[in-house]
């Protein structure tokens, strides 16, 4: 580990010189790339330097302990440093776990009603409201890209973009099947129903990260519409893109301009195609591990919302929260923190094996 840390520190010092070089600064693209790398390893280097400082403090105190007059003070210094070193070492191990390159990206979230008919569509609406309120707490921006609303105010499907620092790092574990157990408003006999909705969280990717051949895309335009025939445009501004090699279909109809809808639809398509490649890589990594928290396969049941008991249970980490109202009002941090911690522990285990 310490050899690796020495290499990281050497690279940091090299980058510090490079980003001050006028020739590099003149090449804006290269300079931005180096600035990003410099920033990504800064915390590790600072922590490593803190470790070396404490190590040196311990060694200096050990020498001073031979002086009778300074022995008592030196012993205190020695034990303080000795106690701190294992904690710093653990922090360094965590910092050395490779960071998910998508963590700082914005996301496209897709929620689809699953089993349960109208009740599943209402639950999809509940999930959208929950994520909207969480985004509000984080001061993130939400833009609806596509929605298929039902008569009762639920959604057969809804796609939206979340823009804000760390959006992907906080929401990536939400991908998968969410199950709800409750008495639906549509149920007159008071029986508890079980319904599902699927959530997919995709990082927003740039053109350079995934290449799409324009010849592979078929574009269709149509008039935007909403529940009960509302919001019908007089012009065909809604856009549907079909990626013929994969059969992926994306739609965007929330903007008035066909050009804007096409731009958002392209973002959705890029994210979907990128996610296919990412799932392949994640699958290979998962096969090399015994267990994994992961970012959730769409077919995996990840969480149950049990209304009668006021309980939300995440099946991946076996954690239950009994604050249903707060949770559905966007108070997700406790659950997300625990999922992130479990994922870090698994990845640390993977690094050590």
N, C-alpha and C positions, 0 to 999 in steps of 0.2 A: 504493500500500500504506500509506504513512504517513498519508494523509488518513483511511483506514479505521481505522487504529490510534488516531488522535486522537478519532474518533467513539466507538470502543470505550471509551477512557479516560473520555470525558465521560459516557457511559452508566454506567460503573462508579461514578463519583463521585455521579451522580444516585441510583443504587441504594443506595449507602452511606448517603445521607441518608434515603431512603424506608424502608429496613428498620429505622431507628431511630425512625421516626415512630410515636407511640402509637396513632394512628388506624389505621394500616396493621397494626400488631402485633395490634390487636383483631380484625381480619379475618384469621383464621388461614390460610384458603385462599389469599388474596392474598399474605400475608406469606411463606408457603412457596414460592409461585411466584417471588416476587422474590428470595428467598434462593437458590433454585436457579439463577436467571439470574446473580446476583452471583457465585456460586461458579464458574459455568461460564466466566466471562471473567476471573476473578482472575489466573490464570497468564499470560494474554496481557498484561494490564496490567502485572504485575510485570516481565515480560521487556522490555516496551516502555520502562518506566522505567529499567531497567538499560541499555538501548540509549542513551537520552537522557543518562544519567549519564556513560557512556563517551564519547559525542560531545562533551559539555561538557568532560570531562577532556582530550580531545585539543585542543580549542580553547584551553583555559586554558594547556596546555603549550606550544602554538604561540606564545602571547603571551610566556610566560616565557622562551622560547628567545632572545629579543632581549636579555635580561639576561646578560652574560658570566659572572657568578658562578653563575647558576642554569642556564645553558645545558645542561650535561652531564646534570643530574638531570631537567630538563624534556624533553630529547630521549628519555630512557629512558621517561618517562611517555607521551610522544607516540606512540612506536612500539608500546608495550604496548597502548594504547587502540586504535590503528589496526589492530593485528593481531586484537584481540577483536571489533571491530565487524562484520566480514563473517560471523563465526560466529553472533553474536547475531541478525543479519539473517536467516540461514538458519533459525534456530530459530523466529523470528517468522513466517516464511512457512509453516512446518509448522503452527504453532499456529493460524494463520488459516484453515486448511482446515476447512470446516464439519464439526463432529463428528456422527457417526451418533447420532441421538437415542435409538436403542435400546441403545447400548453398555452402559449401566449396568443393563439389565434382566436378570431371570432368564430362563431358557429352557425350552422343551419340546423335547426331542430325540426323533425317531422314527427307528428303525433297522428296515429291512425286508430280508429275504433276497431276493436277485435271482436271476440265472441260476446254476444249479449244484446245485439240489436240497438234499439234507441238508448237503452241504459248505458251501453258501451260508448255511444256517441256523447252522452252527457258526461261520462267519466273522462273522455278525451278533453272535453271542455274544462273540467275541473283541473286536469293536469296542466292545460295551457294557462289557466288563471294562476296556478301555483308557481309555474316558472316565470310568468310575467311579474308576479309580486316579488319573487326572489331577485329578478333582474333589477327591479326598482330599488330594492334594498342595496344592491351593489352599484347603483347609478349607471347601469348599462342601458343601451338603447335597443328597443325591439321593433322590427319591421315585419309585418305579415306579408309573406310572398304568395301564398295560395291558401284558399280555405274552401271547404265544402260543408256548409252549415246545414243543420237539420231544422225542421219546423219548431222543435222544442228548445232550440238554442244550443244544442250540442254540435259536435263536429264529426263527420265521417272521416275527415282528415284535415289537418292544418299544418302548414309549413311556415316557419318564421326564422328570421336572422337575428342573432343576438350579437351586438357589437360592444365590446368593452374589455378592459385588461383582464386576462386570465379566464375568459369565459369558457374556453375549452377545458382548461385544467380543473375547473370547478364542476362542470356539467357532464364531462365525458363518461362518468360512471352511471349516468341515467339511461343509457341505451339498453333496451331489453323489453320484456313483457311486464307490465304493471297490472296487478289484479286487484279488483275491488269487491268487497263483500258488504252489501248494504240493502236496505229496503228501498227500491226505486220509487220515485214520485209517480211513476206510471203503474205501480202495483197497488191494487185496492185491497188485497187480502193480507197485506203486511208480511209477506214471505220475503226472506233474505235471498237476494240473487247474487250470483258471482259473474262478473263481467271482466273483460280485459281491454287494454289499449297497448299498442306498441309505441315505443319512443326510439327514435334514431337521432343521435347527436353526431354531426359531421363537421370537421374543421373546414373553414372557408379557405380554399387554396388559390394561389395565383396561377396565371397562365404558364409561368416558367416551371411550375411544379408538376404539371400534368399536361401533356400535349394531346389535343383533340384535332383530328383531321376534319376540316369543314365539310368535306365530301361525305363523311359518315353521318352527318346530321340532317334530318328531315324536319323542316319547320312548318307548323300549321298555325293559322290565326283564327280566332273565333271571338264571339261577343262574350264579355264577362257577365256572370250572373251570380245571384245569391239565393238564399232561402226564399221560397214562395215567389220566385221571379223578380225579386227586388234587385236594385243596383244594376239593371241591365243597361249596358252601353249601347249607344246608337252606332258606334263604329267597332270594327273588329280589332280591339287593342290587346286582347288576351293572347298569350303565346304558349304553344305546346311544342316542345322539342323532343324528337325521337332519335336516340342514338342507335343506329341500325345494327352495328356489330354486337351490342350487348342487349338490345331491346329495352333499355332504360327510357322511361318517359317522364318528363318533368313539365310542369305547367306553372305559369305565373300570370295572375290576372288582377292584381291589386293596384297597379299603377295605371294612370290614364293614358300614358304613352306606350305604344307598341315597342318602341326602342328600349325604354326602361324595363319593360316586362321581359324582353329578350335578354337584356343584360343580367337581370336577376336569375332568369331561367338557366343561363350559361353558368352562373355561380353554383346553382344547385346541381347541374350536371357534372361540373368539374369535381365538386365535393363528393358526389355519389361514386364517380369513377375512381377517385383517389381512395375512397373508403374501401372499395373492392380490393385494391392492391394492399392497403393497410391491413385488412382482415386476413389476407393470405400470410403476411409477415407475422401478424400477431398469433396466428394459428401455429406457425412453425415454432415460435418462441414458447407457446403454451404446451406444445408437444414435448418440449425439452424440460418442462417443469411438472411436478406432481400436482400442484394446486396453483390457482391463479384467480385474482380478483378480476383482472381484465377490465375492459370498458363495456363488456356485456354484449353477447350475441343477441340479435333481434328475436331469436326463438327461445331465449332463456328467460324463464320466469324469475325476475330479480326481486320483486317487492310486492307485498300484500297490504292493502289498506282495509282494515277490518273496522267498519263503522260501529257495530254494536258494542265492541270492546274498546273503541277509541284507540286502536293500536295500529301502528305502521311497523311492519317487520321487513327488514332487508335480509333475504335468504342467503346472500353470499357471505355475509359476516355474522349472521345470526343475531343481529341487533334489533331490538324493539324500542320504539318511542311511543309513549302514551300521552302525546300532546297533539291529537289529530287536528284540532282547529288551527293551532299555531303553525303546524307543519304545512297544512294546505294554504295558509296565508303567507307562505314563502320563507318560513323559518327552517331552512334546510341545512344550515352550516354544521350542526352537530353530526348529522348523518354523513354529510360529504367529508367532513374532517376524518371520521372513523374509516370511511372507505379509502380515502387517500393514505391514511396510516397503514391500513392492511395491505394496500398495493405496494407501498414502500418497503414494508417488511418482506413481502414475497420477492420483490426485485432484489433486495439486499441478500436474501437467502440464495437467489439465483446467481448473484455475483460471487458469493463465497464458495458455491459448489464447484 
